[in-house]
Amino acid sequence: DEQEALVKLSHDVGQEVPPGTEVGKRHESAFGDIDNISRLKDFLANGDAPVYLGWGSMIAVSPEHMARTAVEALMTSKKRGIILGGWAKLNEAMLQSAPNADQLIKYVQDGQVFFINSAPHEWLFPQCSVLVHHGGSGTTAASVRSGRPTIIT
């Protein structure tokens, strides 16, 4: 059946990009700068595989709402996470207007959440535990190739 075929395909193809694949110079611009690569690698190395959350060009309610919802979900589930800024430019400063801002900001500053403007999906996704995203064709294709569970919101 189609579901079994997709699961088999995603598992087989996902093996082509081993977790921790080294990022070369040609990828630096995909992260913004070399410091972002270093900080992201440190985050990935210092804990369980994180949840990836990113919505590309999609904006729901407001960027502040999206950032707050993402961090609240991570905090509630007691999971580490990487939040990709996307077109909404999601970032830690957007949490300041939340009613529970102190808790959310503390969770981020305790090293549980990493905000990054951009990162190559093919490199990042295999290093994550689950992928939460908008379901765009490129992101969905990369998530299937990674072999990681995917939630489209």
C-alpha positions in Angstrom: 0.0 0.0 0.0 1.0 3.7 -0.5 1.8 4.3 3.2 4.1 1.3 3.5 5.9 2.3 0.3 6.4 5.9 1.6 7.7 4.7 4.9 10.1 2.3 3.2 11.2 5.0 0.7 11.7 7.5 3.5 13.8 5.0 5.5 15.9 4.0 2.5 16.5 7.5 1.2 17.0 8.9 4.7 20.1 6.7 5.1 21.9 8.6 2.4 22.6 11.6 4.6 24.1 10.3 7.8 23.4 12.4 11.0 26.3 14.7 11.8 27.4 15.1 8.2 30.1 17.8 8.2 29.1 21.2 7.0 31.6 22.6 4.5 32.3 26.2 3.5 29.7 26.1 0.7 27.0 25.8 3.3 28.0 28.7 5.5 25.6 31.2 3.8 22.7 28.7 4.5 23.3 29.4 8.2 23.9 33.1 8.1 27.5 32.9 9.2 30.2 30.6 10.6 29.3 31.5 14.2 25.7 30.2 13.6 27.2 26.9 12.3 29.4 26.5 15.4 26.6 27.4 17.9 24.1 25.0 16.1 26.7 22.1 16.1 27.2 22.7 19.9 23.5 22.7 20.5 23.1 19.4 18.6 26.0 17.8 20.4 24.9 18.7 23.9 21.6 16.8 24.4 19.0 14.6 22.9 18.0 15.0 19.2 15.8 18.1 19.1 12.4 18.7 17.6 12.6 20.9 14.5 9.9 23.6 14.1 9.7 25.8 11.0 7.0 27.2 8.8 8.9 28.7 5.9 6.9 31.5 4.3 3.8 30.8 6.4 2.6 33.2 9.1 -0.3 32.2 11.4 -1.9 34.9 13.6 1.4 36.8 14.1 5.1 36.0 14.4 4.9 36.5 18.1 2.1 34.0 18.4 4.1 31.5 16.4 7.2 31.9 18.5 5.3 31.6 21.7 3.3 28.6 20.6 6.5 26.8 19.4 8.3 27.4 22.7 5.3 26.5 24.8 4.9 23.2 22.9 8.5 22.4 23.6 8.3 23.4 27.2 5.1 21.4 27.8 6.5 18.3 26.2 9.9 18.8 27.9 11.7 18.6 24.6 14.6 20.5 23.1 14.0 22.3 19.9 15.3 24.2 16.9 13.1 26.9 15.7 13.8 28.2 12.2 13.0 31.9 11.7 11.6 31.7 8.2 9.8 34.6 6.7 8.2 35.4 10.1 11.8 35.9 11.4 10.9 34.0 14.6 13.3 34.8 17.4 13.6 34.9 21.2 12.7 38.6 21.5 9.2 37.8 20.3 8.5 36.0 23.5 8.7 39.2 25.6 5.0 40.0 25.1 3.7 36.6 26.2 1.8 36.4 29.5 4.3 33.7 30.5 7.3 35.5 29.0 9.6 34.8 32.0 9.1 31.0 31.8 9.5 30.9 28.0 12.6 33.0 28.0 14.1 31.0 30.8 13.5 27.7 28.8 15.3 29.2 25.9 18.2 30.6 28.0 18.5 27.2 29.8 19.7 25.8 26.4 16.5 24.0 25.5 15.6 26.0 22.4 17.9 27.2 19.6 16.6 29.9 17.2 18.3 30.1 13.8 17.3 32.2 10.7 18.1 29.4 8.2 19.8 26.0 7.9 20.0 23.4 5.1 17.2 20.9 5.7 19.2 18.0 4.1 21.9 18.5 6.8 19.7 19.4 9.8 16.7 17.1 9.5 18.5 13.7 10.0 19.8 15.1 13.3 16.4 15.9 14.7 13.9 13.6 16.5 10.8 14.9 14.8 10.0 17.6 12.2 7.1 20.0 12.5 6.6 22.2 9.5 4.3 23.8 7.0 4.2 21.1 4.4 5.8 22.9 1.6 7.0 20.7 -1.3 10.7 21.2 -0.7 10.5 20.9 3.1 8.3 17.8 2.8 10.6 16.1 0.4 13.6 16.8 2.6 11.7 15.5 5.6 10.8 12.2 3.8 14.4 11.8 2.7 15.6 12.3 6.3 13.6 9.3 7.5 12.4 11.3 10.5 8.8 11.5 11.7 7.0 14.5 10.3 4.1 16.6 11.5 2.6 19.0 9.0 0.7 21.9 10.7 
